[in-house]
Amino acid sequence: MSTMGPSPLPVLSMVLVTLLMLMVFNHNDVLGFQFELGFCPRPKLMNDFNLTKYLGTWHQQKFMTNLPLLSSIGKCPKQTLASINNQADTVSVINSLTFDLGYKYNFVVKGFGKAVPEEVGKLEFNLRLPGKYST
């Protein structure tokens, strides 16, 4: 007679099936992240992009995050772009998000974007964060 407990195989199988379903039936709207093999795709650039038409304040319709608490307390994410000294190829960037923690706290990230002359329709953003980001 054996005194060993139940086999861990059913639990392991259930975990593997759940992970497989998350990868196969992944919905960014639900999970906020995506599994893919390889490198990030390079988006196509617009040849006729007009930066001055893009200036102004843009409000996000949906706030996505992997942290459920952050999405429940973060409100009104927006980005404001304005020209700097009437330069056609440089804009100031202000990203903001309001947190409701019983009191209002505005989280703001500032920086600037500059057109990349070699690639029409591409802006390179420098934010006051460690690193350099381009879109």
FIDRENTI-618971 format. One record per residue: x, y, z of N, C-alpha, C, O in turn; residue number from 1. Coordinates in Angstrom, 3 decimals. Each point is the difference from the previous one (the first is absolute). Layout:
BEGIN
SITE        n_X        n_Y        n_Z       ca_X       ca_Y       ca_Z        c_X        c_Y        c_Z        o_X        o_Y        o_Z   resi
SITE          X          Y          Z          X          Y          Z          X          Y          Z          X          Y          Z    NUM
...
This chain:
BEGIN
SITE        n_X        n_Y        n_Z       ca_X       ca_Y       ca_Z        c_X        c_Y        c_Z        o_X        o_Y        o_Z   resi
SITE      0.840     -1.172      0.000     -0.840      1.172      0.000      0.888      1.239      0.000      0.951      0.077      0.777      1
SITE     -1.247      0.885     -1.632      0.811      1.203     -0.143     -0.587      1.129      0.839     -1.218      0.150      0.094      2
SITE      2.108      0.651      0.520     -0.454      1.125      0.822      0.213      1.332     -0.713     -0.113      1.058      0.619      3
SITE      0.416     -1.102     -1.890      0.225      1.242     -0.755     -1.318      0.739     -0.200     -1.054     -0.622     -0.129      4
SITE      1.121      1.945      0.105     -1.177      0.839     -0.191     -0.446      0.001     -1.450      0.557     -0.722     -0.827      5
SITE     -1.555      1.526      0.521     -0.485      0.067     -1.384      1.080      0.538     -0.938      0.871      0.771      0.401      6
SITE     -0.953     -1.189     -1.627      0.977      0.407     -1.009     -0.168      1.481     -0.331     -1.129      0.475     -0.132      7
SITE      2.252      0.276     -0.007     -0.108      1.416     -0.369     -0.302      0.202     -1.479     -0.158      1.136     -0.447      8
SITE      0.077     -2.218     -0.314     -0.210      0.094     -1.441     -1.295      0.725     -0.377      0.042      0.833     -0.905      9
SITE     -1.201     -1.098      1.546     -1.211      0.739     -0.395      0.120      1.513      0.219     -0.479      0.780     -0.823     10
SITE      1.106     -0.363      1.910      0.158      1.430      0.266      0.922      0.628     -1.033     -0.292      1.072     -0.530     11
SITE      1.406     -1.740      0.242      0.943      0.494     -1.001     -0.663      0.077     -1.371      0.211      0.957     -0.744     12
SITE     -1.010     -1.966      0.413     -0.706      0.005     -1.285     -0.955      1.183     -0.092     -0.097      0.645     -1.044     13
SITE     -0.607     -0.363      2.133     -0.947      1.119      0.008      0.726      1.330     -0.176     -0.481      0.872     -0.725     14
SITE      1.623     -0.704      1.371      0.786      1.228     -0.139      0.481      0.156     -1.433     -0.090      1.088     -0.569     15
SITE      0.601     -2.167     -0.023      0.489      0.064     -1.376     -1.125      0.305     -0.984      0.187      0.782     -0.932     16
SITE     -1.349     -1.391      1.130     -1.140      0.266     -0.881     -0.435      1.460      0.129     -0.315      0.641     -1.002     17
SITE      0.294     -0.114      2.224     -0.373      1.403      0.212      0.977      0.939     -0.692     -0.418      0.945     -0.669     18
SITE      1.724     -1.197      0.823      0.998      0.835     -0.669     -0.130     -0.083     -1.515      0.113      1.013     -0.690     19
SITE     -0.346     -2.203      0.176     -0.172     -0.169     -1.444     -1.221      0.776     -0.493      0.056      0.644     -1.048     20
SITE     -1.150     -0.703      1.794     -1.201      0.738     -0.403      0.239      1.504      0.039     -0.496      0.728     -0.861     21
SITE      1.253     -0.253      1.853      0.319      1.426      0.052      0.799      0.426     -1.220     -0.217      1.082     -0.546     22
SITE      1.150     -1.940      0.116      0.819      0.362     -1.159     -0.795     -0.086     -1.293      0.173      0.840     -0.884     23
SITE     -1.042     -1.839      0.756     -0.752     -0.193     -1.238     -1.158      0.982     -0.108     -0.214      0.595     -1.056     24
SITE     -0.524     -0.425      2.127     -1.188      0.855     -0.017      0.265      1.323      0.700     -0.851      0.513      0.725     25
SITE      2.018      0.024     -0.946      0.381      1.250      0.659     -0.769      1.169     -0.607     -0.024      0.175     -1.218     26
SITE     -0.596      0.612      2.073     -0.689      1.213     -0.434      0.633      1.166      0.731     -0.064      0.076      1.227     27
SITE      0.670      0.830     -1.968      0.664      1.144      0.630     -0.957      0.824      0.840      0.401      0.565      1.018     28
SITE     -1.668     -0.485     -1.429     -0.962      0.789      0.766     -0.236     -0.586      1.386     -0.333      0.728      0.935     29
SITE      0.503     -2.034     -0.800     -0.250     -0.655      1.278      1.267     -0.063      0.835     -0.017      0.341      1.183     30
SITE      1.108     -0.773     -1.785      1.221     -0.257      0.755      0.954      1.181      0.057      0.720      0.152      0.987     31
SITE     -0.695      0.680     -2.003      0.914      1.134     -0.012      1.400     -0.360     -0.447      0.894      0.845      0.049     32
SITE     -0.677     -2.082     -0.485      1.303     -0.385     -0.529     -0.211     -1.033     -1.088     -1.102     -0.523     -0.167     33
SITE      2.156      0.232     -0.567     -0.122     -0.881     -1.149      1.249     -0.853     -0.125      1.116      0.494      0.160     34
SITE     -1.306     -1.780     -0.446      1.115     -0.901     -0.238      0.252     -0.079     -1.500     -0.931     -0.250     -0.766     35
SITE      2.154      0.456      0.339      0.367     -0.154     -1.400      1.433     -0.476     -0.074      0.802      0.260      0.896     36
SITE     -0.491     -0.957     -1.966      1.369     -0.429     -0.230      0.701      1.037     -0.863     -0.618      0.590     -0.886     37
SITE      1.884     -0.367      1.133      0.774      0.911     -0.833      0.018      1.412      0.538     -0.336      0.257      1.156     38
SITE      0.740      0.656     -2.033      0.142      1.400      0.375     -1.307      0.752     -0.208     -0.906     -0.493     -0.672     39
SITE      0.812      1.679      1.246     -1.180      0.845     -0.192     -0.082      0.413     -1.468      1.020      0.319     -0.611     40
SITE     -2.222     -0.323      0.044     -0.123      0.433     -1.391      0.236      1.500     -0.115     -0.326      0.759      0.913     41
SITE      0.894     -0.335     -2.038      0.193      1.430     -0.258     -1.260      0.522     -0.669     -0.373     -0.479     -1.071     42
SITE     -0.292      1.456      1.687     -1.216      0.538     -0.619      0.330      0.752     -1.284      1.079      0.575     -0.149     43
SITE     -2.037     -0.597     -0.771      0.180      0.756     -1.241     -0.117      1.485      0.306     -0.836      0.412      0.803     44
SITE      1.671      0.382     -1.442     -0.019      1.452      0.186     -0.909      0.632     -1.043     -0.140     -0.511     -1.111     45
SITE     -0.468      1.619      1.480     -0.867      0.728     -0.923      0.844      0.970     -0.814      0.683      0.853      0.568     46
SITE     -0.723     -0.971     -1.876      0.775      0.895     -0.863     -0.526      1.427      0.028      0.765      0.949     -0.172     47
SITE     -2.064     -0.796      0.388     -0.597      1.336     -0.032     -0.346      0.501      1.409     -0.941      0.777      0.161     48
SITE      1.682     -1.209      0.847     -0.276      0.396      1.382      0.230      1.494      0.180      1.044      0.528     -0.381     49
SITE     -2.031      0.148      0.968      0.071      1.435      0.245      0.008      0.208      1.515     -1.032     -0.147      0.654     50
SITE      2.187      0.487     -0.102      0.161      0.127      1.441     -0.892      1.085      0.592     -0.499     -0.158      1.114     51
SITE      0.291      1.246     -1.833     -0.813      1.091      0.555     -1.460     -0.426      0.198     -0.671      0.523      0.890     52
SITE      0.172     -1.452     -1.692     -1.361     -0.501      0.186     -0.097     -0.925      1.215     -1.091     -0.222      0.526     53
SITE      2.216     -0.310     -0.086      0.048     -0.933      1.126      0.119      0.721      1.343     -0.223     -0.600      1.051     54
SITE      0.577      1.892     -1.088      0.190      0.757      1.239     -1.316      0.159      0.751     -1.076      0.003     -0.598     55
SITE      1.180      0.130      1.917     -1.183      0.174      0.838      0.008     -1.013      1.126      1.024     -0.620      0.287     56
SITE     -2.169      0.458      0.346     -0.136     -0.945      1.109     -0.773     -1.218     -0.470     -1.078      0.118     -0.584     57
SITE      1.634     -1.279      0.843     -0.599     -1.274     -0.378     -0.337     -0.767      1.273      0.864     -0.214      0.851     58
SITE     -2.122     -0.197     -0.727     -0.452     -0.773      1.161     -0.074     -1.475     -0.391     -0.526     -0.344     -1.058     59
SITE      1.054     -0.517      1.917     -0.095     -1.433     -0.254     -1.420     -0.458      0.288     -0.599      0.401      0.998     60
SITE      0.064     -1.241     -1.874     -1.339     -0.537      0.213      0.023     -1.182      0.960     -0.984     -0.265      0.691     61
SITE      2.113     -0.447     -0.650      0.124     -1.165      0.860      1.392      0.007      0.604      0.982      0.258     -0.696     62
SITE     -0.893     -0.537      1.966      1.282     -0.019      0.701      0.360     -1.450      0.263     -0.691     -0.686      0.753     63
SITE      1.765      0.214     -1.367      0.414     -1.399      0.142      1.223     -0.094      0.891      0.938      0.789     -0.120     64
SITE     -0.959     -1.755      1.007      1.145     -0.270      0.847     -0.075     -1.441      0.463     -1.080     -0.589      0.037     65
SITE      2.205      0.028      0.310      0.026     -1.346      0.563     -0.315      0.028      1.490     -0.137     -1.054      0.621     66
SITE      0.021      2.230     -0.049     -0.267      0.130      1.429     -1.449      0.427      0.204     -0.323      1.170     -0.205     67
SITE     -0.568     -2.094      0.606     -1.419      0.345      0.142     -0.244      1.173      0.938     -0.894      0.807     -0.255     68
SITE      1.665     -0.692      1.336     -0.195      1.106      0.935      0.252      1.336     -0.687     -0.731      0.965      0.221     69
SITE      1.779     -0.912     -1.063      0.332      1.238     -0.694     -1.117      0.423     -0.944     -0.324      1.184     -0.088     70
SITE     -0.271     -2.154     -0.625     -1.064      0.362     -0.938     -1.275      0.416      0.723     -0.815      0.728     -0.567     71
SITE      0.624     -1.175      1.809     -1.210      0.387      0.718      0.129      1.375      0.647     -1.010      0.669      0.216     72
SITE      2.237     -0.227      0.101      0.156      1.312      0.633      0.537      1.055     -0.964     -0.081      1.193      0.292     73
SITE      0.633     -1.613     -1.442      0.514      0.950     -0.989     -1.122      0.510     -0.885     -0.747     -0.797     -0.569     74
SITE      0.617      2.094      0.446     -1.092      0.599     -0.780      0.544      1.055     -0.961      1.024      0.631      0.263     75
SITE     -1.713     -0.457     -1.357      0.238      1.082     -0.950      1.435      0.055     -0.533      0.651      1.041      0.099     76
SITE     -0.146     -2.153     -0.667      1.327      0.088     -0.608     -0.058      0.855     -1.263     -0.893     -0.169     -0.831     77
SITE      1.843      1.080      0.694      0.003      0.859     -1.187      1.420      0.394     -0.371      0.928     -0.100      0.802     78
SITE     -0.787      0.547     -2.033      1.284      0.463     -0.524     -0.252      1.337     -0.686     -0.922      0.137     -0.803     79
SITE      1.758      0.849      1.134     -0.108      1.318     -0.622      1.268      0.276     -0.785      1.104     -0.095      0.535     80
SITE     -1.268      0.441     -1.818      1.124      0.322     -0.872     -0.146      1.443     -0.464     -1.077      0.412     -0.432     81
SITE      2.154      0.352      0.520     -0.016      1.402     -0.432      1.307      0.305     -0.708      1.039     -0.575      0.324     82
SITE     -1.092      1.486     -1.299      1.231      0.359     -0.712      0.909      0.809      0.921     -0.469      0.717      0.884     83
SITE      1.761     -0.842     -1.103      0.998      0.738      0.775      0.559      1.102     -0.883      0.618     -0.279     -1.028     84
SITE     -0.829      1.526      1.420      0.528      1.164     -0.730     -0.345     -0.036     -1.484      0.815      0.376     -0.842     85
SITE     -2.014     -0.826      0.529     -0.476     -0.077     -1.389      0.902     -0.820     -0.912      0.018      0.228     -1.210     86
SITE      0.723     -1.168      1.759      0.803     -0.908     -0.826     -0.920     -1.100     -0.515     -0.741     -0.613      0.768     87
SITE      0.795      0.373     -2.054     -0.905     -0.974     -0.605      0.361     -1.439      0.337     -0.838     -0.890     -0.140     88
SITE      2.077      0.641      0.585      0.423     -1.385      0.209      0.226     -0.373      1.468      0.502     -1.089      0.279     89
SITE     -0.862      1.971      0.672      0.238     -0.275      1.416     -1.250      0.328      0.808     -0.606      1.057     -0.180     90
SITE      0.226     -1.967      1.071     -1.178      0.207      0.840      0.329     -0.303      1.456      0.851     -0.838      0.299     91
SITE     -1.540      1.534      0.598      0.085     -0.362      1.417     -1.060     -1.066      0.261     -1.062      0.001     -0.622     92
SITE      1.362     -0.903      1.541     -0.892     -1.106      0.311     -0.252     -0.017      1.503      0.942      0.026      0.792     93
SITE     -2.200     -0.068     -0.406     -0.357     -0.139      1.412     -1.008     -1.142      0.106     -1.121      0.107     -0.497     94
SITE      1.525     -1.201      1.146     -0.890     -1.126      0.269     -0.462      0.121      1.439      0.815      0.232      0.892     95
SITE     -2.105     -0.385     -0.651     -0.485      0.119      1.375     -1.076     -1.041      0.286     -0.698     -0.479     -0.894     96
SITE      0.595      0.155      2.169     -0.972     -0.965      0.488     -0.371      0.426      1.411      0.877      0.331      0.798     97
SITE     -2.154     -0.334     -0.485     -0.462      0.386      1.331     -0.312     -1.255      0.801     -0.743     -0.870     -0.456     98
SITE      1.312      0.783      1.647     -0.293     -1.102      0.912     -0.950      0.492      1.072      0.182      1.087      0.549     99
SITE     -1.197     -1.885     -0.249     -0.930      0.341      1.072      0.290     -0.919      1.176     -0.455     -1.143      0.031    100
SITE      1.206      1.642      0.925      0.391     -0.764      1.181     -0.714      0.541      1.240      0.536     -0.045      1.108    101
SITE     -1.735      0.550     -1.309     -0.677      0.716      1.066      0.306      1.480     -0.111     -0.706      0.839      0.559    102
SITE      1.757     -0.532     -1.279      0.373      1.362     -0.373      0.518     -0.099     -1.426      0.429     -1.072     -0.427    103
SITE     -0.463      2.152     -0.301      0.429     -0.014     -1.405      1.508      0.181     -0.087      0.564      0.912      0.604    104
SITE      0.083     -1.794     -1.365      1.435      0.099     -0.235      0.217     -0.064     -1.501     -0.402     -0.972     -0.640    105
SITE      1.024      1.982      0.071      0.280      0.024     -1.434      1.421     -0.477     -0.246      0.955      0.580      0.517    106
SITE     -0.820     -1.635     -1.305      1.299     -0.533     -0.390      0.302      0.555     -1.387     -0.768     -0.225     -0.935    107
SITE      1.875      0.943      0.791      0.321      0.681     -1.254      1.400     -0.390     -0.456      0.943     -0.006      0.792    108
SITE     -0.816     -0.321     -2.072      1.297     -0.258     -0.631      0.136      0.998     -1.138     -0.858      0.060     -0.881    109
SITE      1.937      0.728      0.894      0.217      1.018     -1.035      1.187     -0.387     -0.868      0.852     -0.793      0.401    110
SITE     -0.814      1.361     -1.581      1.109     -0.228     -0.910     -0.241      0.748     -1.295     -0.794      0.939     -0.053    111
SITE      1.495     -1.368     -0.996     -0.213      0.616     -1.305      0.160     -1.053     -1.084      0.657     -1.023      0.188    112
SITE     -1.275      1.304     -1.326      0.102     -0.872     -1.157      0.574      0.777     -1.164     -0.300      1.181     -0.177    113
SITE      1.120     -1.840     -0.609      0.633      0.649     -1.148     -0.140     -0.922     -1.202      0.188     -1.213      0.103    114
SITE     -0.520      1.805     -1.241     -0.126     -0.778     -1.226      1.349     -0.584     -0.389      1.037      0.641      0.165    115
SITE     -1.062     -1.861     -0.682      1.217     -0.660     -0.475      0.093      0.264     -1.499     -0.790     -0.552     -0.765    116
SITE      1.748      1.393      0.322      0.053      0.390     -1.413      0.172     -1.180     -0.958     -0.503      0.034     -1.123    117
SITE      1.205     -1.066      1.560      0.266     -1.141     -0.888     -1.247     -0.842     -0.248     -0.073     -0.719     -0.996    118
SITE     -0.912      0.802      1.896     -1.202     -0.815     -0.131     -1.233      0.893      0.168     -0.384      0.344      1.118    119
SITE     -0.225      0.023     -2.242     -1.173      0.877      0.020     -1.125     -0.677      0.788     -0.294     -1.175     -0.220    120
SITE     -0.327      1.910      1.126     -1.101     -0.534      0.793      0.426     -0.591      1.326     -0.841     -0.507      0.742    121
SITE      2.129      0.558     -0.421      0.488     -0.574      1.259      0.425      1.109      0.954      0.718      0.926     -0.378    122
SITE     -1.179     -1.042      1.629      0.402      0.922      1.056      0.831     -0.770      1.016     -0.301     -1.151      0.316    123
SITE      1.331      1.783      0.187      0.800     -0.596      1.065     -0.272      0.799      1.261      0.181      1.217      0.024    124
SITE     -0.618     -1.905      1.026     -0.358      0.671      1.246      1.080     -0.173      1.042      0.535     -1.095      0.173    125
SITE     -0.213      2.162      0.517      0.900     -0.022      1.149     -0.820      0.420      1.203     -0.445      1.144      0.092    126
SITE      0.248     -2.071      0.825     -0.779      0.271      1.195      0.927      0.115      1.191      1.130     -0.487     -0.035    127
SITE     -1.597      1.120      1.076      0.816      0.136      1.205     -0.085     -1.270      0.831     -0.387      0.018      1.168    128
SITE      0.755     -1.105     -1.799      0.100     -1.316      0.613      1.345     -0.569     -0.412      0.598      0.490     -0.958    129
SITE     -0.105     -1.500      1.645      1.234     -0.628     -0.484     -0.263     -0.639     -1.362     -0.965     -0.750     -0.145    130
SITE      1.779      1.024     -0.827     -0.145     -0.613     -1.311     -0.539      0.952     -1.039     -0.318      1.154      0.288    131
SITE      0.221     -1.661     -1.505     -0.456      0.775     -1.147     -1.025     -0.850     -0.734      0.253     -1.170     -0.286    132
SITE     -1.396      1.743     -0.017     -1.074     -0.745     -0.620     -0.361      0.659     -1.317      0.001      1.227     -0.104    133
SITE     -0.309     -2.028     -0.900     -0.448      0.599     -1.257     -1.240     -0.727     -0.480     -0.169     -1.197      0.233    134
SITE     -0.695      1.940     -0.905     -1.218     -0.583     -0.554     -0.117      0.403     -1.447     -0.959     -0.382     -0.671    135
